[in-house]
């Protein structure tokens, strides 16, 4: 049996529908967050962006001095300097988007205990936080929801 042009179009149409169905199912797998997870990520976003202002040091700036949205929380040179010399002052803020360099446990230690990922003292200008575990977990959920590409 030789397929007719109509049959070929029908097969192509069905193939397109099947492909679209696969894409929808794949996207649903990524976006299948519960309302509780969405709420936790949003709380983390609020804490990171509006309260702690992590973006100020962990996001690079463009030539106008504005935060570079294309490199959001992907690490940046520290642009502020102390008035007087402070020993061990960091010159680079690490990437936080996607948590590429930290395990959840390490980040919890930083946020809840104010101790570096390996138990070290945090380098200035990093703030020392003593967050509640629920707030630390919300921040981690938000950071993990961001793309982890390095700038």
Long-range contacts (C-beta under 8 A, 24 or more apart in sequence): 37-141, 40-137, 40-138, 40-141, 40-142, 41-138, 41-141, 41-142, 41-145, 42-142, 43-135, 43-138, 43-142, 44-138, 44-139, 44-140, 44-141, 44-142, 44-143, 44-145, 45-142, 47-135, 47-138, 47-139, 47-142, 48-73, 48-96, 48-139, 48-142, 48-143, 52-127, 52-129, 54-96, 57-93, 57-125, 57-126, 58-93, 58-94, 58-95, 58-96, 60-151, 68-151, 71-151, 72-97, 72-146, 73-97, 73-143, 73-146, 74-149, 74-150, 74-151, 75-150, 75-151, 76-151, 78-125, 80-125, 82-124, 82-125, 86-124, 88-121, 88-123, 88-124, 89-123, 89-124, 89-125, 90-123, 90-124, 90-125, 90-126, 93-126, 95-148, 95-150, 95-151, 96-143, 96-146, 97-143, 97-146, 97-147, 97-148, 97-149, 98-143, 98-144, 98-146, 98-147, 98-148, 98-149, 99-140, 99-143, 99-144, 99-148, 100-148, 100-150, 104-140, 107-136, 107-139, 107-140, 107-143, 108-133, 108-136, 108-137, 108-140, 111-135, 111-136, 111-139, 111-140, 112-136
